[in-house]
Amino acid sequence: MRRFPFLASRYALVLLLGVNFALLGISIYLGLKSANQMKEIVKEDFNQQQLVLAKYTAGLLEQDINFLKRELNTLNFSPSIQYLEPLSWANRMRATLASVREDGVVEILRITADGNRAFQMDSRGVDQITTGSFKDAPFLSWAGQPEHKGQVLVMPVSIDIPHYVGRLITVMAVPTYEMSVDETHPHPSGAFSGVLVFYIDSHALAKKFTQGIQSGKTGYAWIMDSKGIFLSHPERDFIGKNAFTVRKERMPAISFDAINQIQREKMLAGKEGSGAYISGWHRGMAGEIQKLMAYAPVQLEDQNLVQENKPAISWSVAVVAPASEVEGVIHTLYTRQFYLQVIIGLVVLSGTIVMLNFRYEQQFSSSLEAEVNRQKEKLQKSEARYQGLVENAADLIYTVDGDGRILSINRYAANLFATARSSVKPETVGGVIQGTPQEFMGRTLNDIFNQKSADFHMEWLREVKETGKVRSKRHPVSIGDQEFWFSTSIVGIKDEHGEPFAYEIISRNITGRKAIEDRMINMEKLASIGTLAAGVAHEINNPMTVILGFTEHLLEQTESLPEIHETLQVIEDEGLRCKKIVENILTFARIPQVSETSADLTGLLEKTLAVVKNTLLTKKIRLETNLAPNLPWVKGDPAELQQVFINLVNNAADAMAGGGVLKVVTALSPDGKRVAIEFNDTGSGIPREAQAKIFDPFFTTKETGKGTGLGLSMSYGIITKFGGNIIFTSYPADEYPEKHGTTFTVYLPIISGPEAEEDGLEPAAPDQTAVFL
């Protein structure tokens, strides 16, 4: 010190203190600045992870909506729907509804071109036909415009859909033209015949994709539509409310300008991105809470079909989490840094500035590095959780560069590729081929697919690069010796200059679903064949009945001419053989009917009597009818009621072996609650001793081999099942030779009250011209 006396002076100490204080201030400033920078970096990284989750969720939702469009088009191609075939339209709608019910579809409607009739199938499997309620429907007028042929209309969410008032319903519609060819319609007219509509519960569809999402520890996801209405949100009272007003109504003291601006300028405009805003609550906590969010659009309409000067209808998926979850990590680091710097300052003041400062700075740096490493590990774990969503997804998710070389791939895709390609040699676990993602890293699409499929994907990548748009397609793929059907979306991953440097490919294996669709088409063909067979059988049956009738007549006239009589007997035997073949054909062609709950009695009777009219004529029975007009619909399944009526007519015909008169009369009861159908014959009547047993199973008055004794028993069970009744009055011929005959009266309750409203019917007032029997 003697050589440098200045170092021992008070001025040197003051100078050293000043320098150290300056260094201490600079270190605090730099520490604060670095802490803020690290906070922003961590927030941005967290938001980017949320954006990946939002885009992935939006992509899955878009795929589901595209699936609904394909199902709607597939149903629209069916001849049963295009021509509204009475025996098959309900079955065809029911099969489609079963496959789309989990995606929120609550009802399918097929509306005629004039809007006067609608064929409906709801989520309960109940089908009905309504009249005169869809003439002013906007989707009907849209479908009627020729330029919309082949397009799918997706309308904005509405809460005013009839029968679903208050529910968030999205309408998806497609024009229907008579285009399909089958045996019944070999030359389709190609004319516009109406519109086919899906009613979709938007809340159920949105909830399906958001209820399992969690960002960080307490973050969540929500979805809003193109009008700013919440379709899905953890706060139940927010669902169906306007996103721009409902927050302010709950917490008027907080400004929500930031989130409203993001919603208005970004989300409603169909853009993706991230940001931050101030909220008033989170998971039971109240007050000003800063949240981080990321959002991605869900396009509902085909971009090629969006009209100019008309914004595309889209939803927006948002993933949000409190910023405090991220800031808490940085706060711990900043607090330690501050305390260390205070300690360093105190040591400087105690006189051991140089050495202690050096030592504590080393400790600070070491502690800072250790803390940074710990936080880095936490961030890596968080990233691993998000990556787990991709790895555990039941879809093929992989990224490739511009040359089609694989950069990353999830386990599901690796397993499928390994199973399908014989050139890959994965390890086998438990008898199941398991491929690892590492085996496919660096391989090209040509190594995975055959040449045609690889070229298809490469052309698709060039299209995405040139247009910059996300493309989704449904296409066949060949992998090794196996054929698959994929539903695929390709998204370009862009660099800081906005140029795509890689492409994310998300494919869903729909091979099984495609096979089901193909089987459905084959079933439609088989149904058409059955219909043709039934028509041919009926056409043969009519002349065969005439032939057998005349043969029987000639047999009676030629009993004295043995040779002619024997020839006629051969003709009758062969005719009966033909009739048996026709009956077998009809049995094959008969389609089982699904039980319904209401029937148009007048129309059903007219059809039934038209079927048996020729048979009655051959038996010399005159048919007289008096059907009351404007009868209301009754409870009952049309097919089962027809079975009852045919059974009663056949019994009456059997009772009039030598001919007679059959009268069929209908009327409405005076109280307007029941309809009566009377079958009156002039036959031999029912013996008095048998009248108490005619409804017993297996009891019959017919000769052995001509009756089973089940007809009246089954008829009684059918009528009573629907709340009706059967009574009869009979006058045996041996007791009443002048007025012999039998009258069966069937009583059926009419559709009224809530049931009539559900079926689209109105209770009919009693007909003043009808007389109750």
C-alpha positions in Angstrom: 0.0 0.0 0.0 2.9 2.3 0.5 3.7 2.2 -3.2 0.1 3.2 -3.9 -0.9 5.4 -1.0 -4.0 6.6 -2.9 -5.6 3.2 -2.4 -5.4 3.6 1.3 -7.0 7.1 1.3 -10.6 8.0 2.2 -11.1 9.3 -1.3 -10.3 5.9 -2.7 -12.8 4.3 -0.4 -15.5 6.9 -1.5 -14.6 6.2 -5.1 -14.8 2.5 -4.7 -18.1 2.8 -2.9 -19.4 5.1 -5.7 -18.2 2.6 -8.4 -19.7 -0.3 -6.5 -23.0 1.5 -6.0 -23.0 2.3 -9.7 -22.3 -1.3 -10.6 -25.0 -2.4 -8.1 -27.5 0.0 -9.7 -26.6 -1.2 -13.2 -26.9 -4.9 -12.1 -30.3 -4.2 -10.6 -31.4 -2.5 -13.8 -30.1 -5.3 -16.0 -31.7 -7.8 -13.7 -35.1 -6.1 -13.9 -34.7 -5.8 -17.7 -33.7 -9.5 -18.1 -36.5 -10.6 -15.8 -39.1 -8.6 -18.0 -37.6 -10.0 -21.2 -37.7 -13.5 -19.8 -41.3 -13.0 -18.7 -42.3 -11.9 -22.2 -40.4 -14.8 -23.8 -42.1 -17.4 -21.6 -45.5 -15.8 -22.2 -44.9 -15.8 -25.9 -43.8 -19.5 -25.8 -46.8 -20.4 -23.7 -49.2 -18.6 -26.1 -47.6 -20.4 -29.1 -48.3 -23.7 -27.4 -51.9 -22.6 -26.8 -52.1 -21.6 -30.5 -51.0 -25.1 -31.5 -53.7 -26.6 -29.2 -56.4 -24.1 -30.6 -55.4 -24.9 -34.2 -55.5 -28.6 -33.6 -58.9 -28.4 -31.9 -60.2 -26.2 -34.8 -58.9 -28.7 -37.3 -60.7 -31.6 -35.6 -63.9 -29.5 -35.5 -63.6 -28.7 -39.2 -63.1 -32.4 -40.0 -66.3 -33.2 -38.1 -68.2 -30.5 -39.9 -66.8 -31.8 -43.3 -67.9 -35.3 -42.2 -71.5 -34.0 -41.7 -71.4 -32.4 -45.1 -70.3 -35.7 -46.7 -73.0 -37.6 -44.8 -75.6 -35.0 -45.9 -74.5 -35.4 -49.6 -74.4 -39.2 -49.3 -78.0 -39.3 -48.0 -79.0 -36.8 -50.7 -77.7 -39.3 -53.4 -80.1 -42.0 -52.2 -83.1 -42.7 -54.4 -85.2 -43.2 -51.3 -84.6 -39.6 -50.4 -84.7 -38.1 -53.9 -88.0 -39.8 -54.8 -89.4 -40.0 -51.2 -90.1 -43.7 -51.6 -92.8 -44.5 -48.9 -91.3 -47.8 -47.9 -87.7 -46.7 -47.4 -87.2 -43.0 -46.8 -87.6 -43.3 -43.0 -85.3 -46.3 -42.8 -82.6 -44.4 -44.8 -82.9 -41.3 -42.7 -82.8 -43.4 -39.5 -79.6 -45.1 -40.6 -77.9 -41.8 -41.4 -79.1 -40.2 -38.1 -77.5 -43.1 -36.1 -74.1 -42.3 -37.6 -74.3 -38.5 -37.1 -76.2 -38.2 -33.8 -72.9 -38.0 -31.8 -71.9 -35.0 -33.9 -74.9 -33.0 -32.7 -77.5 -33.7 -35.4 -80.9 -33.7 -33.7 -83.2 -33.9 -36.8 -83.2 -34.6 -40.5 -85.7 -33.0 -42.8 -86.5 -33.7 -46.5 -88.7 -30.8 -47.7 -90.6 -30.9 -51.0 -89.9 -28.2 -53.7 -93.2 -26.3 -52.9 -92.5 -26.4 -49.2 -95.9 -28.0 -48.5 -94.6 -31.2 -47.0 -91.7 -32.1 -44.8 -90.5 -35.7 -44.1 -88.8 -35.6 -40.7 -86.7 -37.9 -38.5 -85.7 -36.7 -35.1 -83.0 -38.0 -32.7 -85.5 -40.3 -30.9 -85.9 -42.2 -34.2 -89.5 -40.9 -34.6 -90.4 -40.1 -38.2 -93.4 -38.1 -39.3 -94.7 -36.1 -42.2 -95.9 -32.5 -41.7 -97.6 -30.1 -44.1 -97.5 -26.4 -45.0 -94.9 -25.1 -42.6 -91.7 -24.6 -44.7 -92.8 -22.4 -47.7 -90.9 -19.3 -46.3 -87.8 -21.2 -45.0 -84.7 -19.3 -46.3 -82.8 -22.5 -47.0 -85.7 -23.7 -49.3 -85.5 -20.5 -51.4 -81.7 -20.8 -51.5 -81.9 -24.5 -52.7 -84.3 -23.5 -55.4 -81.7 -21.4 -57.2 -80.0 -23.4 -60.0 -76.5 -22.0 -59.3 -76.6 -23.7 -55.9 -76.9 -27.2 -57.2 -74.4 -29.5 -55.6 -73.5 -26.9 -52.9 -74.0 -27.3 -49.1 -75.4 -24.3 -47.2 -74.3 -23.8 -43.6 -76.5 -21.1 -41.9 -75.6 -19.0 -38.9 -76.5 -20.3 -35.5 -80.2 -19.5 -34.5 -82.3 -20.0 -31.4 -85.6 -19.6 -33.2 -85.8 -22.9 -35.1 -89.4 -24.4 -34.6 -89.5 -27.2 -32.0 -86.0 -26.2 -30.8 -86.7 -22.6 -29.6 -83.9 -21.6 -27.2 -81.4 -24.1 -28.4 -78.4 -23.2 -30.5 -79.2 -24.8 -33.8 -77.2 -24.7 -37.0 -78.9 -25.5 -40.3 -77.0 -27.5 -42.9 -78.8 -27.9 -46.2 -78.3 -29.2 -49.7 -80.6 -29.0 -52.8 -82.2 -32.2 -53.9 -82.6 -33.1 -57.6 -84.0 -36.3 -59.1 -80.7 -37.6 -60.4 -80.3 -41.2 -59.1 -81.1 -44.2 -61.3 -82.7 -47.4 -60.0 -85.1 -50.0 -61.2 -88.1 -47.8 -60.3 -86.7 -44.7 -61.9 -84.6 -45.8 -64.8 -84.8 -42.4 -66.5 -84.5 -39.6 -63.8 -86.0 -36.3 -64.7 -83.1 -34.2 -63.2 -85.7 -31.8 -61.8 -85.4 -29.9 -58.6 -87.4 -31.7 -55.9 -86.7 -29.9 -52.7 -84.0 -29.6 -50.0 -82.4 -32.0 -47.5 -81.6 -30.5 -44.1 -79.6 -31.4 -41.0 -80.6 -29.6 -37.7 -77.3 -29.5 -35.7 -77.1 -28.7 -31.9 -74.1 -26.3 -32.1 -73.6 -26.4 -28.3 -73.4 -30.2 -28.2 -71.0 -30.2 -31.2 -68.7 -27.5 -29.7 -68.7 -29.0 -26.3 -67.6 -32.3 -27.7 -64.2 -30.7 -28.7 -63.7 -28.3 -25.7 -64.8 -30.1 -22.6 -61.5 -32.1 -22.3 -59.1 -29.3 -23.1 -56.9 -27.9 -20.3 -54.1 -25.3 -20.9 -51.6 -25.3 -18.1 -53.1 -26.0 -14.7 -56.4 -24.2 -14.9 -56.8 -23.0 -18.5 -59.7 -23.9 -20.7 -61.2 -23.5 -24.1 -64.3 -21.9 -25.5 -66.0 -21.4 -28.9 -68.0 -18.5 -30.4 -69.9 -18.3 -33.6 -69.7 -15.7 -36.4 -72.2 -13.4 -34.5 -70.1 -13.4 -31.3 -72.4 -15.9 -29.5 -70.8 -18.4 -27.1 -71.4 -21.9 -28.3 -69.3 -23.5 -25.5 -67.8 -22.0 -22.3 -67.0 -23.3 -18.8 -69.3 -20.6 -17.4 -72.7 -22.3 -18.2 -74.7 -19.0 -18.0 -72.5 -17.6 -20.8 -73.6 -20.2 -23.4 -76.0 -18.7 -25.9 -75.1 -15.1 -24.8 -73.3 -12.4 -26.7 -69.6 -12.4 -25.9 -69.3 -8.6 -26.2 -72.0 -7.9 -23.5 -72.2 -10.8 -21.1 -68.8 -10.1 -19.4 -69.8 -6.5 -18.8 -73.1 -7.5 -17.4 -71.4 -9.8 -14.8 -68.6 -7.3 -13.9 -69.5 -3.7 -14.9 -66.5 -2.2 -13.1 -63.9 -3.8 -15.4 -63.1 -2.7 -18.9 -63.1 -5.5 -21.4 -62.0 -3.4 -24.4 -58.9 -5.6 -25.0 -60.8 -8.9 -25.4 -63.6 -7.2 -27.3 -61.1 -5.8 -29.8 -59.5 -9.2 -30.3 -63.0 -10.8 -30.8 -64.1 -8.1 -33.2 -61.0 -7.5 -35.3 -59.5 -11.0 -35.3 -61.8 -13.8 -34.2 -64.9 -12.7 -36.1 -62.7 -12.0 -39.2 -61.7 -15.7 -39.2 -58.0 -15.0 -38.3 -55.7 -16.9 -36.0 -53.3 -15.5 -33.4 -52.6 -14.9 -29.8 -52.8 -12.0 -27.3 -53.7 -11.0 -23.7 -56.6 -9.3 -21.9 -58.0 -8.4 -18.5 -60.8 -10.7 -17.2 -62.9 -10.3 -14.1 -62.9 -14.0 -12.9 -61.3 -17.4 -13.3 -62.3 -20.7 -11.8 -64.1 -19.2 -8.8 -61.7 -16.2 -8.3 -63.0 -12.7 -8.9 -61.2 -9.4 -9.7 -58.9 -8.1 -12.4 -57.1 -11.2 -13.8 -54.7 -11.0 -16.8 -55.1 -13.9 -19.2 -53.2 -15.2 -22.1 -55.2 -16.5 -25.1 -54.7 -18.0 -28.5 -57.4 -18.5 -31.1 -57.9 -20.2 -34.5 -60.8 -20.1 -36.9 -63.2 -23.0 -37.9 -64.3 -22.5 -41.5 -67.9 -23.8 -42.0 -68.2 -23.0 -45.7 -66.1 -24.1 -48.7 -63.8 -21.2 -49.5 -64.4 -21.8 -53.3 -68.2 -21.2 -52.8 -68.1 -18.0 -50.7 -69.6 -15.2 -52.6 -67.8 -11.9 -53.2 -68.5 -9.1 -50.7 -69.9 -11.7 -48.3 -67.8 -12.9 -45.3 -67.5 -16.6 -44.9 -69.4 -18.1 -41.9 -66.9 -19.3 -39.4 -66.5 -20.1 -35.7 -63.5 -19.4 -33.6 -61.8 -21.6 -31.0 -60.1 -19.8 -28.1 -57.7 -21.4 -25.5 -57.0 -19.2 -22.4 -55.1 -19.4 -19.2 -54.2 -17.0 -16.4 -50.9 -15.1 -17.0 -50.1 -15.6 -13.3 -49.3 -19.3 -14.0 -46.5 -18.2 -16.2 -45.5 -15.1 -14.2 -45.2 -17.1 -11.0 -42.2 -18.9 -12.5 -40.4 -15.6 -13.3 -41.4 -14.0 -10.0 -39.5 -16.6 -8.0 -36.4 -16.0 -10.0 -36.7 -12.2 -9.8 -37.2 -12.3 -6.0 -34.0 -14.3 -5.5 -32.1 -12.0 -7.7 -33.3 -8.9 -5.8 -32.3 -10.4 -2.4 -28.9 -11.4 -3.6 -28.3 -7.9 -4.9 -29.3 -6.3 -1.6 -26.9 -8.6 0.2 -24.1 -7.6 -2.2 -24.9 -4.0 -1.4 -24.7 -4.5 2.3 -21.4 -6.4 2.0 -20.0 -3.5 -0.1 -21.0 -1.0 2.7 -19.3 -3.2 5.3 -15.9 -2.6 3.7 -15.3 -5.9 1.9 -16.5 -4.6 -1.5 -14.1 -6.2 -3.9 -13.8 -9.7 -2.6 -17.3 -10.2 -1.3 -18.8 -8.7 -4.4 -16.9 -11.1 -6.6 -17.9 -14.1 -4.5 -21.6 -13.1 -4.3 -21.7 -12.4 -8.0 -20.5 -15.9 -8.6 -23.2 -17.3 -6.3 -25.8 -15.1 -8.0 -24.8 -16.3 -11.4 -24.8 -19.9 -10.3 -28.2 -19.6 -8.6 -29.6 -17.8 -11.7 -28.3 -20.5 -14.0 -29.7 -23.2 -11.7 -33.1 -21.5 -11.6 -33.1 -21.0 -15.3 -32.4 -24.7 -15.8 -35.2 -25.6 -13.4 -37.7 -23.4 -15.2 -36.5 -24.8 -18.5 -37.3 -28.3 -17.3 -40.7 -27.1 -16.3 -41.3 -25.6 -19.7 -40.0 -28.8 -21.4 -42.5 -30.8 -19.3 -45.3 -28.4 -20.3 -44.3 -28.8 -23.9 -44.3 -32.6 -23.4 -47.9 -32.5 -22.2 -49.0 -30.7 -25.3 -47.0 -33.0 -27.5 -48.8 -35.9 -25.7 -52.0 -34.6 -27.3 -50.5 -35.3 -30.7 -48.8 -38.5 -29.7 -51.9 -40.0 -28.2 -54.3 -38.9 -30.9 -56.1 -41.5 -32.8 -55.2 -39.8 -36.1 -52.1 -39.9 -38.3 -50.2 -36.7 -37.5 -46.8 -36.0 -39.2 -44.8 -33.2 -40.7 -42.8 -33.2 -43.9 -40.5 -30.7 -45.7 -41.0 -29.5 -49.3 -39.4 -32.6 -50.7 -41.8 -34.9 -48.8 -39.2 -36.0 -46.2 -40.6 -36.8 -42.8 -39.5 -34.4 -40.0 -41.8 -35.7 -37.2 -44.5 -38.4 -36.8 -46.7 -39.6 -34.0 -46.9 -43.2 -32.8 -50.3 -43.9 -34.4 -49.1 -43.1 -37.8 -45.8 -45.0 -37.3 -47.8 -48.1 -36.2 -50.1 -47.9 -39.2 -47.3 -47.4 -41.7 -45.3 -50.2 -40.1 -48.2 -52.6 -40.2 -49.1 -51.9 -43.8 -45.5 -51.8 -45.4 -43.5 -55.0 -45.6 -40.3 -53.1 -46.3 -40.3 -51.7 -42.8 -39.1 -54.1 -40.1 -40.5 -52.9 -36.8 -40.3 -54.9 -33.6 -43.3 -57.0 -32.7 -44.9 -56.7 -29.3 -47.5 -59.2 -28.2 -48.1 -60.3 -31.8 -49.0 -56.8 -32.9 -46.6 -54.9 -35.2 -45.4 -51.7 -33.4 -43.5 -49.1 -35.4 -41.4 -46.4 -33.7 -41.3 -42.8 -35.0 -37.5 -42.9 -35.2 -37.7 -45.6 -37.9 -39.5 -43.2 -40.2 -37.5 -40.0 -39.6 -35.9 -38.9 -42.8 -37.9 -41.2 -45.0 -39.8 -39.7 -47.9 -43.4 -40.1 -48.9 -42.3 -42.4 -51.7 -40.9 -44.8 -49.1 -44.3 -44.9 -47.3 -46.9 -44.8 -50.1 -47.0 -46.3 -53.5 -46.0 -44.1 -56.4 -49.6 -42.9 -57.2 -50.4 -42.0 -53.6 -47.0 -40.3 -53.1 -47.4 -38.2 -56.2 -50.9 -37.2 -55.0 -49.5 -36.0 -51.7 -46.7 -34.1 -53.4 -49.1 -32.3 -55.8 -51.2 -31.4 -52.8 -48.2 -29.9 -51.0 -47.4 -27.7 -54.0 -51.1 -26.6 -54.1 -50.9 -25.6 -50.4 -47.7 -23.7 -51.0 -49.1 -21.8 -54.0 -52.5 -20.9 -52.5 -51.5 -20.6 -48.8 -54.8 -22.2 -47.8 -55.6 -25.2 -45.7 -57.0 -28.0 -47.8 -59.0 -31.0 -46.7 -59.8 -34.0 -48.9 -61.2 -37.5 -48.7 -59.1 -39.9 -50.8 -57.8 -43.5 -51.2 -54.3 -44.4 -50.2 -52.2 -47.4 -51.0 -49.5 -48.5 -48.4 -47.7 -51.6 -49.4 -50.3 -54.1 -50.5 -53.1 -52.5 -48.5 -55.7 -50.0 -49.5 -57.1 -47.4 -47.1 -59.4 -44.4 -47.2 -58.1 -41.2 -45.5 -59.7 -37.9 -44.6 -56.7 -35.5 -44.7 -55.9 -31.9 -44.0 -52.6 -30.3 -44.9 -51.4 -27.1 -43.1 -48.4 -25.1 -44.2 -46.0 -24.2 -41.3 -44.5 -20.7 -42.1 -41.2 -19.1 -41.2 -40.7 -15.5 -40.0 -41.1 -14.3 -43.6 -44.5 -16.0 -44.1 -43.1 -18.7 -46.4 -44.0 -22.4 -45.7 -40.9 -24.4 -44.8 -42.7 -27.5 -43.7 -46.2 -29.0 -43.9 -48.3 -30.7 -41.1 -50.4 -33.6 -42.4 -53.3 -34.8 -40.3 -55.1 -37.9 -41.6 -58.0 -39.9 -40.2 -58.4 -43.5 -41.2 -62.0 -43.8 -42.4 -61.6 -47.1 -44.2 -64.3 -48.7 -42.0 -66.7 -45.8 -42.4 -66.2 -46.0 -46.2 -67.0 -49.7 -46.2 -70.2 -49.0 -44.3 -71.2 -46.3 -46.9 -70.6 -48.8 -49.7 -72.7 -51.4 -47.9 -75.5 -48.8 -47.5 -75.4 -48.2 -51.3 -75.6 -52.0 -51.9 -78.5 -52.2 -49.5 -80.3 -49.5 -51.5 -79.8 -51.6 -54.6 -81.1 -54.7 -52.9 -84.2 -52.8 -51.7 -84.8 -51.7 -55.3 -84.5 -55.3 -56.5 -87.0 -56.3 -53.8 -89.4 -53.6 -55.0 -89.0 -54.8 -58.6 -89.6 -58.4 -57.5 -92.7 -57.4 -55.6 -94.1 -55.5 -58.6 -93.5 -58.5 -60.9 -95.1 -60.9 -58.5 -98.2 -58.7 -58.2 -98.4 -58.4 -62.0 -98.3 -62.2 -62.3 -100.6 -62.8 -59.4 -103.5 -60.8 -60.9 -103.9 -62.9 -64.2 -103.1 -66.1 -62.3 -106.1 -65.4 -60.0 -108.3 -65.0 -63.1 -106.9 -68.2 -64.6 -107.6 -70.2 -61.4 -111.1 -68.7 -61.1 -112.1 -69.6 -64.7 -110.5 -73.1 -64.3 -112.6 -73.7 -61.1 -115.7 -72.6 -63.1 -114.9 -74.9 -66.0 -114.2 -77.8 -63.6 -117.7 -77.5 -62.3 -119.2 -77.4 -65.8 -117.2 -80.5 -67.1 -117.7 -83.1 -64.4 -119.5 -85.2 -66.9 -116.6 -85.0 -69.4 -113.7 -86.9 -67.8 -111.0 -86.2 -70.4 -111.6 -82.4 -70.4 -112.1 -82.5 -66.6 -108.8 -84.2 -66.1 -107.0 -81.7 -68.3 -108.5 -78.8 -66.4 -107.5 -80.4 -63.2 -103.8 -80.4 -64.4 -104.2 -76.7 -65.4 -105.5 -75.9 -61.9 -102.6 -77.8 -60.2 -100.0 -76.0 -62.3 -101.7 -72.7 -61.6 -101.6 -73.3 -57.9 -97.9 -74.1 -58.2 -97.4 -70.7 -59.9 -99.4 -68.9 -57.2 -97.2 -70.5 -54.6 -94.1 -69.3 -56.4 -95.6 -65.8 -56.5 -96.3 -66.0 -52.8 -92.6 -66.9 -52.1 -91.4 -64.0 -54.2 -93.7 -61.6 -52.3 -92.3 -63.1 -49.0 -88.8 -62.4 -50.2 -89.6 -58.9 -51.3 -91.6 -57.9 -48.2 -89.7 -55.2 -46.2 -90.2 -55.3 -42.4 -92.1 -52.1 -41.3 -90.9 -50.0 -38.4 -93.7 -49.4 -35.9 -95.3 -46.0 -36.2 -97.7 -44.3 -33.8 -100.2 -42.6 -36.1 -102.1 -43.4 -39.4 -104.3 -41.7 -42.0 -107.3 -44.1 -41.6 -109.2 -43.1 -44.8 -106.1 -43.4 -47.0 -105.1 -46.7 -45.4 -108.6 -48.2 -45.9 -108.7 -47.1 -49.5 -105.3 -48.7 -50.3 -106.3 -51.9 -48.4 -109.7 -52.3 -50.2 -108.1 -51.7 -53.5 -105.7 -54.6 -52.9 -108.6 -57.1 -52.0 -111.1 -55.8 -54.5 -110.2 -58.2 -57.3 -110.2 -61.2 -55.0 -113.7 -60.3 -53.7 -114.9 -60.1 -57.3 -113.6 -63.6 -58.1 -115.6 -64.8 -55.1 -118.8 -63.0 -56.3 -118.7 -60.6 -53.4 -119.9 -57.0 -54.0 -118.0 -54.4 -52.0 -119.8 -51.3 -50.8 -118.1 -48.5 -48.9 -119.2 -45.4 -47.1 -116.0 -43.6 -45.8 -116.7 -40.4 -43.8 -114.7 -37.4 -45.2 -112.1 -35.4 -43.2 -111.6 -38.0 -40.5 -108.7 -37.2 -38.1 -105.6 -39.4 -37.8 -105.8 -42.3 -35.4 -103.3 -44.0 -33.1 -101.8 -47.1 -34.7 -99.1 -48.4 -37.0 -100.3 -48.4 -40.6 -98.8 -51.8 -41.4 -100.4 -53.5 -38.4 -103.8 -51.8 -39.0 -103.7 -53.0 -42.6 -103.0 -56.5 -41.3 -106.2 -56.2 -39.1 -108.4 -54.9 -41.9 -107.2 -57.6 -44.4 -107.9 -60.3 -41.8 -111.4 -59.0 -41.2 -112.1 -58.8 -45.0 -110.8 -62.4 -45.5 -112.9 -63.7 -42.7 -116.0 -62.0 -44.2 -115.2 -63.5 -47.6 -114.8 -67.0 -46.2 -118.2 -66.6 -44.5 -119.8 -65.8 -47.9 -118.8 -68.9 -49.8 -121.6 -68.5 -52.4 -121.2 -64.7 -52.8 -122.7 -61.8 -50.9 -122.2 -58.2 -50.0 -119.5 -56.7 -47.8 -120.1 -53.1 -46.5 -117.2 -51.0 -45.0 -118.4 -47.8 -43.2 -116.4 -45.3 -41.1 -117.6 -42.6 -38.8 -116.5 -40.3 -36.0 -117.9 -40.6 -32.4 -120.2 -37.7 -31.1 -117.5 -36.8 -28.5 -114.9 -36.5 -31.2 -112.5 -38.9 -29.4 -112.8 -42.1 -31.4 -113.2 -43.4 -35.0 -115.3 -46.5 -35.8 -114.7 -48.8 -38.7 -117.5 -51.3 -39.4 -117.2 -54.5 -41.6 -120.6 -55.9 -42.3 -121.1 -59.2 -44.3 -124.1 -61.2 -45.4 -122.4 -64.5 -44.6 -123.5 -67.5 -42.6 -122.7 -65.9 -39.2 -120.9 -67.2 -36.2 -122.5 -70.1 -34.3 -123.8 -68.9 -31.0 -121.8 -71.5 -29.0 -118.5 -70.3 -30.7 -119.1 -66.5 -30.2 -117.5 -66.4 -26.7 -114.2 -68.0 -28.0 -113.5 -66.3 -31.3 -110.8 -64.0 -29.9 -109.0 -67.0 -28.2 -105.7 -68.0 -29.8 -105.9 -71.1 -32.1 -109.7 -71.2 -32.0 -111.3 -71.4 -35.5 -114.6 -72.3 -37.0 -113.0 -73.1 -40.4 -112.3 -76.5 -41.7 -109.0 -78.2 -40.9 -106.2 -76.8 -42.9 -108.0 -73.6 -43.9 -107.4 -71.5 -40.7 -104.9 -71.2 -37.8 -107.1 -69.5 -35.3 -104.6 -66.7 -34.8 -106.1 -64.0 -37.1 -108.7 -62.5 -34.7 -106.5 -63.0 -31.7 -103.6 -61.0 -33.3 -106.0 -58.4 -34.5 -107.5 -57.9 -31.0 -104.0 -57.6 -29.6 -103.0 -55.0 -32.2 -106.1 -52.8 -31.7 -106.0 -52.9 -27.9 -102.2 -52.1 -28.0 -103.1 -48.7 -29.4 -106.0 -48.0 -26.9 -108.8 -49.2 -29.2 -111.3 -52.1 -29.1 -113.1 -54.6 -31.3 -116.7 -55.7 -30.9 -118.9 -57.9 -33.1 -122.6 -58.8 -33.6 -123.4 -62.0 -35.4 -126.7 -63.6 -36.6 -126.2 -67.3 -37.4 -128.1 -68.4 -40.6 -129.7 -71.4 -38.8 -131.4 -69.0 -36.3 -131.9 -65.9 -38.5 -132.5 -67.1 -42.1 -133.6 -63.6 -43.3 -131.0 -61.3 -41.8 -128.0 -63.6 -41.2 -124.5 -62.1 -41.2 -121.8 -60.7 -39.0 -120.7 -57.1 -38.2 -117.2 -56.4 -36.7 -116.6 -52.8 -35.5 -113.1 -51.5 -34.8 -112.7 -48.5 -32.5 -109.5 -46.5 -32.6 -108.6 -43.3 -30.6 -107.8 -40.2 -32.6 -104.5 -38.2 -32.3 -105.2 -35.1 -30.1 -103.5 -32.7 -27.7 -99.6 -32.8 -27.3 -99.3 -35.9 -29.5 -101.0 -34.2 -32.4 -98.7 -31.2 -32.0 -95.6 -33.5 -32.0 -96.9 -35.2 -35.2 -97.7 -31.9 -36.9 -101.5 -32.7 -36.8 -104.4 -30.7 -35.6 -107.4 -32.3 -33.8 -110.3 -32.5 -36.2 -113.7 -31.3 -35.1 -116.5 -34.0 -35.3 -117.9 -34.3 -38.8 -121.5 -33.2 -38.7 -122.3 -35.4 -41.7 -121.0 -38.6 -40.2 -123.2 -40.9 -38.1 -121.5 -42.8 -35.2 -122.2 -46.5 -35.5 
